[in-house]
Amino acid sequence: MKMKERNFYYELDENGIEFCYMWLEKFHPVLKRVIKYRVDFDLEDLNFIKSKNWFIHDWGYAFFPLRINGKTVKSIYMHRQIAQNLLEEGEVLGEVDHVDKNKLNNRRNNLRIVN
């Protein structure tokens, strides 16, 4: 069952758990056309995801640019922000691995923190 709210879609996974996804577009300079990318995430992260303007990084990750005085100073990656919420108080975020190797599957059960 698929439902749509503006640019966000809701679906049930194979275990009957509802999750969200959105489509992002990026122009591919070699192919000279726009490519669509599906980015998955959990319902718990929907409000955070809605609060940012997301893009696809050249490395294949979903990110938003952190801007100060109109200048981009850092790329904030979706998977790292979601993984940060999985930490216990006092834990430090190390590297974040996508279990299924899909850089755009940012569901909590697909993110693994490795030190």
C-alpha positions as CSV (number, residue, x, y, z in Angstrom):
1,M,0.0,0.0,0.0
2,K,1.5,3.3,-1.1
3,M,0.3,6.7,0.1
4,K,1.7,10.1,-0.8
5,E,2.0,13.4,1.1
6,R,3.5,16.2,-1.0
7,N,6.9,14.8,-1.9
8,F,6.9,12.0,0.7
9,Y,5.6,8.5,0.1
10,Y,4.6,5.9,2.7
11,E,4.9,2.2,2.2
12,L,5.0,-1.1,4.2
13,D,8.1,-3.1,4.2
14,E,8.2,-7.0,4.0
15,N,7.7,-7.1,7.8
16,G,4.6,-4.9,7.7
17,I,6.5,-1.8,9.1
18,E,5.6,1.5,7.6
19,F,8.5,3.6,6.3
20,C,8.9,6.7,4.1
21,Y,10.8,7.6,1.0
22,M,11.3,10.6,-1.2
23,W,12.6,11.2,-4.7
24,L,15.6,13.5,-5.3
25,E,16.9,14.6,-8.6
26,K,20.4,15.4,-9.8
27,F,21.6,16.4,-13.2
28,H,24.2,13.9,-14.6
29,P,26.8,15.9,-16.6
30,V,28.0,12.9,-18.7
31,L,24.5,11.5,-19.5
32,K,23.2,15.1,-19.9
33,R,20.0,14.3,-18.2
34,V,18.3,14.3,-14.8
35,I,18.5,11.2,-12.7
36,K,16.0,10.4,-10.0
37,Y,17.2,8.9,-6.7
38,R,14.9,7.2,-4.1
39,V,15.9,7.9,-0.5
40,D,14.4,5.7,2.2
41,F,14.0,6.6,5.9
42,D,11.8,5.7,8.9
43,L,8.7,7.5,10.1
44,E,10.5,8.6,13.3
45,D,12.8,10.8,11.1
46,L,10.1,12.3,9.0
47,N,9.9,15.7,10.8
48,F,13.6,16.1,10.6
49,I,13.7,15.1,6.9
50,K,10.9,17.6,6.2
51,S,12.7,20.4,7.9
52,K,15.7,20.4,5.4
53,N,16.2,20.9,1.7
54,W,17.9,17.7,0.6
55,F,20.2,17.0,-2.4
56,I,22.3,14.1,-3.7
57,H,26.0,14.5,-3.1
58,D,28.5,13.5,-5.8
59,W,29.4,10.6,-3.6
60,G,25.9,9.3,-3.7
61,Y,24.6,10.3,-0.2
62,A,21.6,12.4,0.7
63,F,22.7,15.7,2.3
64,F,21.8,19.2,3.0
65,P,24.3,22.1,2.8
66,L,25.0,24.0,6.1
67,R,25.2,27.6,5.1
68,I,26.5,30.6,7.1
69,N,26.0,34.0,5.7
70,G,24.9,32.5,2.4
71,K,28.1,30.4,2.0
72,T,28.1,26.6,2.2
73,V,30.5,25.6,4.9
74,K,29.7,21.9,5.4
75,S,27.6,19.1,4.0
76,I,25.4,17.4,6.6
77,Y,24.7,13.8,5.6
78,M,21.3,12.2,6.3
79,H,22.6,8.9,7.4
80,R,25.0,10.5,10.0
81,Q,22.2,12.7,11.4
82,I,19.9,9.7,11.8
83,A,22.6,7.5,13.3
84,Q,23.4,10.3,15.8
85,N,19.8,9.7,17.2
86,L,20.6,6.0,17.8
87,L,23.5,6.8,20.2
88,E,23.2,6.5,24.0
89,E,24.0,9.6,26.0
90,G,27.7,10.2,26.1
91,E,28.5,8.0,23.1
92,V,30.5,9.5,20.2
93,L,29.5,8.9,16.6
94,G,32.1,7.0,14.6
95,E,31.8,5.8,11.1
96,V,28.3,4.9,9.9
97,D,27.9,1.9,7.6
98,H,24.9,1.1,5.4
99,V,24.3,-2.6,6.1
100,D,22.9,-3.3,2.6
101,K,25.5,-1.0,1.0
102,N,22.8,1.2,-0.5
103,K,23.8,4.8,0.4
104,L,20.3,6.0,0.1
105,N,18.7,3.5,2.4
106,N,18.7,5.5,5.6
107,R,16.3,3.4,7.6
108,R,17.5,2.9,11.2
109,N,17.8,-0.9,10.9
110,N,20.1,-0.4,7.9
111,L,22.6,1.9,9.7
112,R,25.4,0.4,11.7
113,I,27.8,2.5,13.8
114,V,31.4,1.2,13.5
115,N,34.3,2.4,15.5
